[in-house]
Amino acid sequence: MAVASPLKIGEPVLRWSARAHSIAAIEHELARIWSATDLTTEVEGEPGRYVAARSSVMNLVVIARRPELAEHCAATIQALTGRHPSRTMIVGAADPDGPSWLDARVEAHCILPREGSPETCAEMIHVTAGGESGRHVAAIVTPLLIHDLPVTIWWPDEPPLQLPATREMLAAADRLVVDGSSWSGTGLERLRELATLVETGRLAVTDFALVRQSRWREAIASIFDDPEFLPYLRSLRRIAVTYATHDETGTFGFTNLVKPVYHVAWLASRLGLHVQKPLAPIVGPAKSSAGRAVRSTGAVQTAGRGLGATLSDGRAEVAVLVRPVLSPMPAGTTLRVELLAERRGSELRADVTAEAETVHVRVWQDGVEALERHFRAPRRTEVDLLAAAIEAGGHDTVGMDALRSAAALAGPGDVRG
Amino acid sequence: MKDLRLARQGKRPSRAKPAENVLREGLRLERVPDPSIVVLFGATGDLAHRKVLPAIYQLWRTNLLPHEFVLLAIGRRPYDDESFRADVRKALEDHSRVLPLDEAAWTSFAERIVYHHLDFHDADGFENLAARLATIDTERGTRGNFLFYLAIQPSQFAGIIAGLGRVGLDHEHHDGGWRRVVIEKPFGHDLESAKRLNREVGRVFREAQVYRIDHYLGKETVRNLMVFRFGNGIFEPLWNRRYVDHVQITVAESIGIESRGAFYEQTGASRDVLQNHLLQLVSLIAMEPPARFEANALRDEKVKVLRAISAVPVDPRHGDVVRGQYGAGWVAATKVPGYREEEEVDPESETETFVAAKLTIDDWRWSGVPFYVRTGKRLPKRATEIAIQYREVPHRLFKDEGVEPDANLLAIRIQPDEGIMLRFGAKVPGLGLDVRSVTMDFGYGSAFNVDSPDAYETLILDALQGDASLFTRADEVEEAWGIVDPIVESWAAAPAPDFPNYDAGTWGPAASDELLARDGRRWRRF
């Protein structure tokens, strides 16, 4: 039924809401929305306003098993109604051992982009499936997809990639959006599964954990925009990434490592470095650099020695160090990226750190400070990240290469060794 | 020498590309602009207030400018830093496309605005400017990178450029300090003056340092033209004389000359729009695909189109160009005066406010396909559109069935309501076989509901990044003047007997319609 809501420019409003209990009933409600030219409202001062244009540029499917997560995702997507109008399905499951049932809320959200322009609307379908129905998500989603429009699946939880039902669902998708930094444990095993999945299909993947780091990548790349520093890029000898942990024991498996590993993976994939030795715990006496306090982020103490790996370009090796420090920052957050390059007896050292609004780059050439720059680059919100994932279009080769490289760094087994 | 040595050894020289920063791939910008100072001449003027300052602020607000950034505003008025910042704030409140202002962004932006008083005729003025720049550069860490933006009267271009050269502000440094100059249109008022100005600019700056702005090229839809043509597989095979009947380009304005009577008297529609905006659109539509998406490759192809345009016959009766001047009339339910009654306009002015022309491009792709272009003031509405009119089907299968559909048409709307429309025939539902024209319409506003950047934002960012793709090269400017010059010269020699020859609020003089009618065609209705 039509819902009366006043329209403000640029703010999406709910204009239609109905319930349905079968796929056929959902389809019927969707058809009713767009055939209802009398979708009028009783908005004061705007009698007879009706939905002027349906607009969809994609199908967006959210698999959110928990109701609170579904609501959170719905709020994020609504912020994109105008920017990327989509047919959105938010699918959850409940009562897995009970009888099969389906409950759906079919909504139309509309936006007035600017004064005088037609109102554009997009559908959002909240589906909860109980019993065995809930285990066959593809059977719910596939009939409701708009033909010929790309299908993006946002899986904010941890996707059980090994399950046949998940594979079946992903077979209908063009893009999978995940957040590797929210996965349990180190997250590296899931990363390996994801890399295997993309190798065997045409699925594109966007990982918020990688997209979030774009401000770091901008800053690191900017160092080598300088023609004087560019030759060092192919002569990296060491990459060190420091990340925050809350675990004083330094035991691996408690802190998600996806973000710090992505830093190394991105550099390795862009520079054509292959993994000679995957990440493994460092044993032996501590080196002084590993114990450096990261004062700007409040970290004061190391927690364990970290992981080491070796990369190679076929001629020379690049040492990798991924090390934890105790920090009040969220666990797994990157605190510092350090690069060391050596070329013809000359040394270039770069140190990149970030705060809420800025990224700070310092470079030393043969021990002499040669560059210091601040970049204004605020952390990105979830709305920004989802927009970036959607706008990525086809295959993001840089992201895919980084994912493959991260999986190779994670190695074939558990990094706890 | 190295190549010679290799040749003697029977080896071919290496064709390895120069090293690239491979880390840049996939990042939002090709590169973050270097730390830099934008030196804005004419900072207190109308163009700066309406366009340039809001664009720079918007770039700052969206984190697209470097942390080490300074706007050095140059003017003749007696401001200090604080009073000029207040002036900028007011300009932003009046003209920024995103309001209200972001207070945090404004505060940090304002800290980077510095005002410098300069009388262009003062002998020591440029020495003082150089000294001020050196001080700011050291204090603010802008690494010797200066972008000189000339938002001033064209008559002052040469003097300022010579002044900059006199004190060495054009010299780039091996340690990375670059120097660039952005020059607003109009670039010259005829071929001779454009050549002279190019020579004067060339005495000081290398061509690679010069960024001539035609803001039309920064518009989102114009930039999309290249994506539309060369990023899609289905259109380019149909983009030639075999399928295209003709092309129409309209740049229509409903406004008059506003308060620019004196300026417009010296320019007219041919110099103001035909020489730059219209010919740029023609070259973008007609050019061959460039080998690379890179400034010179792109401009090479555009300039080839301009060179291929035949001289336009100017005979008043049978020529391929029409001029017009508006008389009094009604536009948007408002009575408006005729051109000759406008302020600062000669009551017997011969200046044209409308021009329409048929251009022929003598090359393999477009031979025999006319490009009809028109622009005018006080037309019924503001609209800029490129229409590709396709040929009729070779055999009319449905000619006995009611209304014959129009030939296919592809219309690219530049402004307002940016979008692309394709017209084709479809069967009317029912038992008969009636065919009617229907349209598929893509609107930027509904597909991408995000604000497009203003053309000036795009162009200023490109200039800071050293990307000249959307700027006009010296030879392009001269070729365009080479097309327009004979037209304006012939008009100057033979005053129009019938001015004013169209009423404000109409689509131009009758001769404009006749220009197409004699080819069996008509202008598209808007």
Interface residues (C-beta under 8 A of the other chain):
Chain A: A53 S55 V57 G82 R83 H84 P85 I111 P113 R114 S117 P118 T120 S214 R217 E218 I220 A221 S222 F224 D225 D226 P227 E228 L230 P231 L233 R234 L267 R270 L271 T358 E372 R373 H374 F375 R376 A377 P378 D396 T397 V398 G399
Chain B: A19 N21 V22 L23 R24 E25 G26 L27 R28 L29 R31 V32 D34 P35 N63 L65 P66 H67 E68 G141 D175 G176 G445 S446 A447 F448 N449 V450
